[in-house]
Amino acid sequence: MNPLALAATTFAISAVEFVEAATIVLAVGVTAGWRGALGGAAAATLALIALVAVGSPLLVDAAGLAHIELIAGPFAVLFGAWWLRKPILRYAGRVPMRDERAVYAREVARLRGEQVQGLAVSFQGVFTEGLEVVIVVVTVAAANPSMIAWSIGGALLAFAVVTLAAVALRAPFSRIPENALKSFVGVMLLSLGTFWSGEGAGVAWWWGDATLAALIALYALLLAACVTVLRLQSAPR
């Protein structure tokens, strides 16, 4: 398995989740103070790191399990399909594109209208968004525990990039192509999940690891087809 594919997948999904978490932290900092906002974010980050630290040895032990791909593969397929749901609906015009500035404005208005503890709100927001990152990091690495470092590395790189950008801008990330990133993640998870499921079932892929590229192309075409069909269905007649 190409380790870059694993790292790219965890980087993309982590970037999306960390951007959403950064929006919450920024809103909390503006309305309830930066001490609580940053303290909650730091505490949630440590909790998530602890989860990964606990899960990593379990993955190494899982390497000896027979057909572990039959567990990780279908889970990745289901998770990928769930991630593609919103991008498909957005590209088809069924739901509006996510506007990080609008989300930030709504969060600020909500926090100003309530008596909130900045640390608690920041912790909850970062932990909730980050938990999905942990799940993906573990799932993506589960089929090949020897590549856990690549999976974690992609997430850490996304964390560093988003954190540095948030510190520099101190404003919502309005130009992040979230829908494109979610589409990429969904296609990659579907492709990886299909590949692993086949390996676990004893399928001998004709082109070896290169089959993954064909699966990515196939699911990308299916994504485009779904968007096209939904647009035609909603077009006026």
Steps between C-alpha positions, in 0.01 A plus 500: 500500500634840406568684828448836329138405429446435872670824602308704240169357620562572866639844414189597304246379753702647787524837324121516463435410863774728636367794298156447653657470846700819442179686417357399838816599687509839326135565587558403863811716520319808371196459724623329817872574508809343350620338822205265518488447125866401471493304827204292384659441160827390661323263741297344217814458289676318785198274548499413129875431503443265793236313302739453209778393738270234647373389161839466329618196702165336439555541127839337523344206685227485234762431233487134599124468449391308193306697239500824699437669164145359514445717809679818394390481134120506539529762776703724267242450222212599728691796639595615150141479378388703804763765423391527135135562583533873567744577215267333251198695628699825498640457150150408381358818651276316744665658807708821521878491507651534846599859572754509782447874554124447539560211741736722699246784512224265620728352766601845627134610516404183687783531753426866564139417573585233754694474823778265392821366643761562231722210603213249493362614165845504342584156639175350377533649153862397445453155652187428296661602172830334587337172600404445139864551406605236753243254364625549144867481599436170677277362223735593217795343680312193626535303177876553508618584853859544384390826335355659813782757491390617152137519611585701810748711304233618258276607789784676682598690187140619457491603866820701463386671179156595634637612838765725342244645259253565784765678707605711202151590374284499816203483265280225355642296213267621227715384207553138600347273230320290759266330255787396274694366801197304621450357153866394488477336842179317412642365174825395670322321785270318259797397287716389791207319659419315179865407451537370856170311489615324186834411654330367812269287288796354312458698178822519298485849352624483141724807526600465864515830687451683169138380515443772757545766229233330287262487797557870570418584137190279512360658816581851374294425189217364714513819708469712186217279374304534825535878490389511136193282565392711798543822302289362214230391744479847653521691169175671394309328220 
